[in-house]
Amino acid sequence: MKISDSVLRSFRVARTYGENSQKVNCVDFSPSGENAVSSSDDDCIVLYDIREGKPKRTLYSKKYGVDLIRYTHSDTQTVVYSSNKLDDTIRYLSLTDNKFIRYFPGHTARVIALSMSPVDDTFISGSLDRTIRIWDLRSPNCQGRTNPLGKPVCSFDPDGLIFAAGVESQAIKLYDLRAFDKGPFASFETRFTRVCDWTGLKFSNDGKQILISTNGGMIQILNAFNGSVLHTFSGYNNSRGFSLEACFTPDSQFVMIGSEDGRIHVWSTESGMKVAVLDGKHPGPINTLQFNPRYMTFVSACTYTRFWLPCLDDL
């Protein structure tokens, strides 16, 4: 089934899970799409089996807290995540025996961005200490550092060759991973019409677009090659300045974001038109939203985690 306007409008909540007592701060799908993992402010890590449509296991990170959880690039049995409690060390965890494989110390303030390379064991982290650090899962030592002169959110491109840094909520800088020490090879400034903080940065799967999430009720798509603004999307509720996650669909044709009133808004990246508003009846703001990379399903989460499927009767 191809993703289309009508397919997106047909999505309905298929399963709801109340495994968490506090906000789910992150959800990630495995590259195969068959597993998902969530982190939440109640220190829980919940593992989901997508084919069976149910939670498999809950782990706890009570000492350090857990945020920004990510599967490693080729392994559904290991994750990396940041701490939201004790310190600013990144942790590499085995999900099979619930033991830490390695620690990645170095940041001196809260980590606000984590991005795994799609091709190897490299990952990058952005922090309120105004640095981006480059890591290899096989070594606890930082492999490199950039100082982009501001608070950075960051993400790898789909080929794992380039990473983008959104700096101080006003500029995007592109770095070649093999020559990051030479500084960015491209930089473009972009402004929103209202004051807001950039809270996330993502490339589309075709590598042609960059999505900027904010806490200000607006998101933006840029041309990844020249930084020109393709579309600015608004018209969803975020009056209280939540950090709401936006995402592309896997075909790069649509962008989705949740809202503080529990609805999900969907736009076409080609036309810029809003194509759907889906009511998941979330009791709180939808903090995290991810489309499955392989299967026709997506997940939205507040305190509750909801998995969505298209309703074939509506098509």
N, C-alpha and C positions, 0 to 999 in steps of 0.2 A: 504494500500500500504506500502510495506517495503522499507526502505531507502537502496539504492544500488548505485553502481558506475553509472549505466545507468540512474537511476532516478536523481541523483545529476547533471549529465551532461545535463539533459533535462530542468533544472530550467531556467525560464525566468522572467524578471521584469513584474509583473502584474499591479501594481499601483505605481505611483510616486506622492509624495506630496511635495509641496514647502511652507510649513507652516512657515519655519524658515528663518531668514535673516542672521544668523550666524551658526557656527558649531553645529551640534547635538552631544552632548557629551556622551549621554547614552540613551539606549532603554531597557525597561524591559517588558516581557510578564507576564500576570497574571498566576498563577498556572493552571487555567482551559484552558489557551491558547486563551480565547475568547476576551481578551482585551490586549492592549499594551499602554505603556506610555513612552514619551520621554522627556528628558531635554536638553536644549541647551544654548549656550553662549549668546543668545539674551534674556535670562531670561524667556523663554516660557516653559510651561509644556503642551504638547499636548496629549490628550487622543484619542485612536483609538479603533473602534469596528472592530474586526477581521472578524466576520461573515459577516458583511455588507461591510467590506473593505473600510472604510472611517473614517476620523477624526470626533470625536463627539464634542470636546470642547477644547478650549485653555484657560489655566490659566496663571497667571503671578506672578513671584517672583522678581519684579524689585529692591526691596530694598536689598535683600540678594543674588540674583543670584541663580542658581540651577545647581547641578551636581550630578552624581552617584545616580540617582533616582531609588527607589526599591519599588515594591509592598510589603505590609506586608504579612505574610505567608498564611493567609486564607481570605483576605478581598480585593476585587477589588476596594473598595471605599476609601482606605487610602494608603498613601505612606510615606516613609522617604527619605530625601535627604540631601546632604551636601551643604554648601554655597561656592560660588567661588567669593564672593564680600566682604561683610562687616565683617564677623567674622568666627569662626571655629565651631560654634554651629550646631548640626544636628537638623533638623526639621521634625515633624510628622504632616502631613497635611491630612485633610478630603477633598476628591475630590468632595463630594456632595455639601458642602456649602462653599468650598474654605476658610476654617478657620483652623488655627493651633490648634492641639489638645495638643501638648506638645513640649517643647524644651529640648535638651540634651546638656548642656554646659559642657566643661571640657577640650577639646583639645585646645592646645595653638599654633597650626600651622595647615596648610591646611590638610583636610581629603582627603586621596588618595585612600581609599578602604572602601567599605560598603558591608556587607554580612548579609542577613536575614537568620535566622534559618528556615529550611524547615518544622519544626515540632511544633514550639511554638512562643511566642512573643519576643524571644531573638534575638538580632543582635549584630554584632561586627563592629568596625571601626578601621582602621589603619591611622596614621597621620604622617606628617613630624616632629611632636614633638617626634618621635621615640617610641611611645606607641601604644598598641592595647587596646582599651577599650571595655568592655562587658556591654550591656545595656538590659533593659527590657522595652518594649513599655509602660508598666503601671506605670513606675516611671521615673522622670527626673534625678534621681541620678545614677551615674555610679555604676554598680554592681560588677565591678572588673577591674583590669588593669594589663597588663603584659608589661614589658620593655625588648623587645627582642634584645636590643643592636644594633639598626640600623633602617633604614627607612623600614617600613613593608608594604607589600601588604598581604591581608589575605582573607580566604574564609572558610565557613563551608563545611563539608562533607555532602553527601546526607541524612545521618541519623540524622544530627544535634547533634551528640555526640562529634565530634572532629572538631577542626579547625586548619588550616594550616597557617603559617606565612612565607612568603618569605622575608628574612631579608638582607638588604644591597646588594641586587642583587647577593648573593653568597651562601645562605644557606636556607633550608626549615626546619622549626621546627613545630612539631606536638604537639598539646595540647589537653588534655582531658578537656572538658568544665566543668566537675564536680570537677576537681582537677587542674585547670589551675595555681593556686597560687603555686603549687609545681614545676612549670617550665615545659618545654617540655619533653614528654616521649620518643621522638625520634628526631633526628636531622641529616640531611645529606647535605653535600656541593655539589654543582654542578656548573660547569663553562661552559661558552660559549667560542667559539674560537675567538670571537671578543668582544671588550669592549662594553657593553650596559647596560642600566638600565632595571630592571624588572618592568613592568607596570601593570601586572595583574596575578592572580592565580585562577585556577578553578579546581574543582574535576569533573571527569566524573560521569554520573548518576549511573553507577554501582559501584562507589567508588574505583575502582582499579587503576585509573590513575590521575595524576595531570598535568595540562597544565600551562606552564609558558609563558606569553606574554612579549615581550620586545620592546624597541624602536630601535632595531638594525638590523632589517631584518632577524631575526631568532626567532623561537619558539621551545619549547622543551616539550616532554611528559616524565614524570617519572613514575615508578612503585610507587604507593602510599604507599606500605608496606615497601619497603627497599630502596627507593630513587634512584634505578638504572635508568640510562637514557635509555628509550625505543627507542625514535626517536628524531632527531633534524631536523626541517624543515626550509628550506630557499628557495631562488629562487623567491621571490616576491619583488617588489620595495618598499623600504623605505629608500631612501638615505638621506632624511632630518630629520630622527630621530623622526618621529611622534609616538605618543602613539596609536597604532592600536590594536583594541580588537580582540582576537581570541576566538573561542567557539567550544565545542563539539556538534555533533548531539545528539539528545536525546537517541539514542541507543548505544552511546559511541563508535561507529565504525568508525567515521570520525571526522577530525578536519578541521576548516575553518578559514581563515583570509582574510581581505581585504588588499588593497595596496594603495600606493599613486597615482597610475595611474588608479584607479577606478575598478580594477579587483578583483575577489575573487578566492582564491586558496584553493583547497580541497585535503586532503590526507587521506589515510586509516590508522587508528591507528594500525591495525594488520600487514599489510605488509610494511607500511612506504612509499608506492608509492603514487605519486600525481595522482589523479583520475579525476580531473576536473579543468579547469580555466574558470570562468564565467565572462563575460564582462557586467557589469551593466551600463557602460557609465556614471559613476559618474564624474562630473567635478572636484572634489577634492578628497583628501584622504578619504578612508572609515574608519572613526574613530570608529564606533560602528557596531557590527554584532551580531545578536542573532537568534538562531533557536527556533521556537515555540515548547513548551514542549508537546503539544497535537496534533497539526495539521501540515500537510505537507506544511509548509511555513516558510520562514525566512525573516528577515529585515536587510537591510544594510543602513547606513546613512553617508552622508558628511554634506552639508548644506541641501541637498534633502534627503528625507526618501523614500526608495523603498522597497516594499513588493514583494516577489518572490513566484512563484508557479511552479510545474513541468508541462511541456508541454506533455500531453498524446500522442500527434501525433508523438513525437520523440521516444516513447518507443515501 
